[in-house]
């Protein structure tokens, strides 16, 4: 199994930046893809960004493209989400997730970290 722990959330003013971290432990050698998701109470979970655990070109939701950057550091078993030019509509609980090769849905989830952007 894989355990994921996010950190780095907080309160920031519109236009500011935050960097989220997601530390993986356990069977990290089994991870194929990692993703970031966000959810606002009463709404469905939204995909934010994803990439292969081994690296490669991340892909992003249109709503964050050009503002958010996802990266991986396999030496530290950590993925990051650098969030710039934050907007109030980015306010949500952000979670990282992982899945193994051949599994179509994300199966490992962190507990989430709150990001609040004030106007």
C-alpha positions as CSV (number, residue, x, y, z in Angstrom):
1,X,0.0,0.0,0.0
2,X,0.9,3.6,-0.4
3,X,0.4,6.4,2.1
4,X,0.1,10.0,1.0
5,X,0.4,13.1,3.2
6,X,-0.2,16.6,1.9
7,X,1.1,19.8,3.4
8,X,1.5,23.5,2.5
9,X,-2.1,24.7,2.5
10,X,-3.2,27.9,4.1
11,X,-4.7,31.4,3.7
12,X,-3.4,33.6,0.9
13,X,-4.5,36.8,-0.8
14,X,-5.6,36.8,-4.4
15,X,-2.6,37.0,-6.6
16,X,-0.4,35.2,-4.1
17,X,1.3,31.9,-4.3
18,X,1.4,28.6,-2.3
19,X,3.3,25.4,-2.8
20,X,1.6,22.1,-1.8
21,X,3.6,19.0,-1.1
22,X,2.5,15.4,-1.1
23,X,4.9,12.9,0.6
24,X,4.5,9.3,-0.4
25,X,5.5,6.3,1.7
26,X,5.1,2.6,1.6
27,X,5.2,0.8,-1.7
28,X,6.2,3.9,-3.7
29,X,7.8,1.6,-6.3
30,X,4.3,0.6,-7.3
31,X,3.1,4.1,-8.1
32,X,2.6,4.9,-11.8
33,X,0.7,8.2,-11.9
34,X,0.1,10.9,-9.4
35,X,-2.5,13.6,-9.5
36,X,-3.8,16.6,-7.6
37,X,-7.5,17.2,-7.1
38,X,-9.6,19.8,-5.3
39,X,-13.1,19.8,-3.8
40,X,-15.4,22.5,-2.6
41,X,-18.2,21.5,-0.2
42,X,-21.3,20.6,-2.1
43,X,-19.5,20.2,-5.4
44,X,-17.8,17.3,-7.2
45,X,-14.1,16.6,-6.9
46,X,-12.2,18.4,-9.7
47,X,-9.1,17.2,-11.4
48,X,-6.3,19.8,-11.2
49,X,-3.1,18.2,-12.5
50,X,-1.4,14.9,-13.2
51,X,1.8,13.3,-14.2
52,X,3.7,10.1,-14.2
53,X,5.5,9.3,-10.9
54,X,8.8,8.8,-12.8
55,X,8.5,12.3,-14.4
56,X,7.4,13.6,-17.7
57,X,5.1,16.4,-18.9
58,X,2.3,17.2,-16.5
59,X,-1.1,17.9,-17.8
60,X,-3.5,20.4,-16.2
61,X,-7.1,21.4,-16.0
62,X,-7.9,24.4,-18.2
63,X,-8.9,26.4,-15.1
64,X,-5.3,26.2,-13.7
65,X,-3.2,26.0,-16.9
66,X,-0.5,28.6,-16.9
67,X,-0.8,29.3,-13.2
68,X,-0.1,25.9,-11.5
69,X,2.9,23.7,-12.0
70,X,3.1,20.1,-10.9
71,X,6.5,18.4,-10.3
72,X,8.0,15.3,-8.8
73,X,11.1,14.5,-6.7
74,X,11.5,10.8,-6.7
75,X,14.5,11.1,-4.4
76,X,12.2,12.6,-1.8
77,X,9.2,10.5,-2.8
78,X,7.3,13.8,-3.0
79,X,5.2,15.6,-5.6
80,X,4.5,19.3,-5.5
81,X,1.9,21.7,-6.8
82,X,3.2,25.2,-7.2
83,X,0.2,27.6,-7.4
84,X,0.7,31.1,-8.6
85,X,-1.7,34.0,-9.4
86,X,-4.2,32.4,-7.0
87,X,-7.9,33.4,-7.3
88,X,-10.7,33.2,-4.8
89,X,-12.2,30.5,-7.0
90,X,-9.2,28.3,-6.3
91,X,-10.3,28.0,-2.7
92,X,-10.8,24.3,-1.9
93,X,-9.5,21.3,-0.1
94,X,-6.6,20.0,-2.3
95,X,-5.7,16.3,-2.2
96,X,-3.1,14.3,-3.9
97,X,-3.7,10.8,-5.3
98,X,-1.8,7.9,-6.9
99,X,-2.5,4.8,-8.9
100,X,-0.6,1.8,-10.1
101,X,0.0,0.8,-13.7
102,X,-3.1,-0.8,-15.2
103,X,-5.5,0.7,-12.7
104,X,-7.7,3.3,-14.3
105,X,-8.8,5.1,-11.2
106,X,-6.8,6.8,-8.5
107,X,-6.6,4.4,-5.6
108,X,-4.4,6.0,-3.0
109,X,-5.5,9.3,-1.5
110,X,-4.1,11.8,1.0
111,X,-6.2,13.5,3.7
112,X,-6.3,16.8,1.9
113,X,-5.1,20.3,2.8
114,X,-7.2,23.5,2.8
115,X,-6.3,26.3,0.5
116,X,-8.2,29.6,1.1
117,X,-7.8,32.6,-1.3
118,X,-9.1,35.8,0.0
119,X,-10.2,38.6,-2.3
